Amino acid sequence: MMGRDLLGIEDLDRADLERILETAERMQEVGRRDVKKVPTLRGRTLVNLFFEPSTRTRTSFEIAGKRLSADVVNFSPSSSSLTKAESILDTAMTLDAMAPDAVVVRHKVAGVPKRIADALAAPVINAGDGAHEHPTQALLDCFTVKQEKGRFDGLTVTIIGDITHSRVARSNLYAFSKLGAEVRLAAPPTMLPAGVESLGAKAYTSLREALEGADVVMVLRIQQERMEGCFFPSIREYAATFGIDRKKLRYAKDDVIVMHPGPVNRGVEIAHDLADRRPSVILDQVRNGVAVRMAVLYQFAGRPATREG
Amino acid sequence: MVLDDVAIRRALVRIAHEIVERNDEIRDLYLVAIPNGGVPLARTIASQVREITGIELPVGILDTTLYRDDLIARGERPPLRRTEMPSAVDDRVVVLVDDVVSTGRTIRAAMDALMDFGRPRGVQLVGLVDRGHRELPIKIDFVGKNIPTQRGERVELRGTSGDLEGALEVVVHGEPEGAAEARA
């Protein structure tokens, strides 16, 4: 059963995930209407608390909140007193005193949303914390796959990129495994954390083997600034060996789809001509993000202020 | 059981006739069902109207959950049901179809939802069962059967084989508020 906060996919079970995906399908219908707004969260306040810059996730939550008629307040460190060395929790408590009905948190450090949730009366939705989780991204990825494939059982999902530092990979690994798909992780050895197999995934350092028979190829963004370090010799070498192009895709199933959480580094992890066209569904992912976040807000925002335990 | 499949069918045939009698421009009518119970009822009414007039009415499905007035306070969120509105509602006479009408709050929600889809020329209401206990000034235009009930009792339209595809029946279950204390 779902708790009061959405901190990670790890805390959800299959029934929870299916419930959210089904709700998202209904929300998608709202988005196709002439008047794309329902009064569900009228008079409720949603706070977007983003300590780390993000355009698409924040915008997506903002649109989702507005379509449900919530008042949406965006709060980001540059425009706040955080620069005056106010601590994260103090900031969150100040916001909480304004009685929001949900707080969406992004922070570069894993575990911050949990810390904030423990301190606040309002439900907290994690919008990405360090290398920990990014649950709504995984939910919209699952939603996109469900729309494309109609099922999860028997599907093979191959996630490619810097697995070690990716909250998207981690949340998707939990989500797709719980829904019954097989998850493969492919990366150069320096980007594959030890022990991923204990989480139910198969790890590959050969891209070709990882792609063999894949139904879904999920390409992660390569953080160029990390490449400066010791993880991989050069961008060009990464693009040559792990970058996805139409030629490498031939190892996958004929009806494979290619996903990417964005923003895309064209010509690095994904070829130029692949990013905008089938089999890539990157723009569908963005579109689906709004419906999925509406479903999440429907499920989590504005619960009565009693916290378990 | 208070209504069996035959009785439900008979009521719907009569309601179809009443709808045809009441409205001059049959072609402007649009049946909009409130799920889940309203859906099979609206389909039956549509097929009856076709038999009487030869006119095929559009049937829409309109979920009211996102328009409820008790959603956030309840804590737990009910599953959403599907909405399918195949035709525009502008300038049409919408006939809302619900299985059991009680407080009128669902109908209020349905009317708000409907207005988000456009501006109907008029709205009429079919209720297979009117069980009373109205809390809002809502009136049923075409009623199948009045079933006086106590608060605490539940009136439900259900399929005899588990889904709403086959034979239907209306049942009353639960017991009036205070009945258990009265026995004790």
Interface residues (C-beta under 8 A of the other chain):
Chain A: R19 E22 T23 R26 M27 E29 V30 R33 D34 V35 K37 V38 P39 T40 L41 R44 L68 D101 Y298 Q299 A301 G302 R303 P304
Chain B: D63 L66 Y67 L71 I72 A73 G75 R77 P79 L80 R81 R82 T83 E84 D112 A113 D116 F117 G118
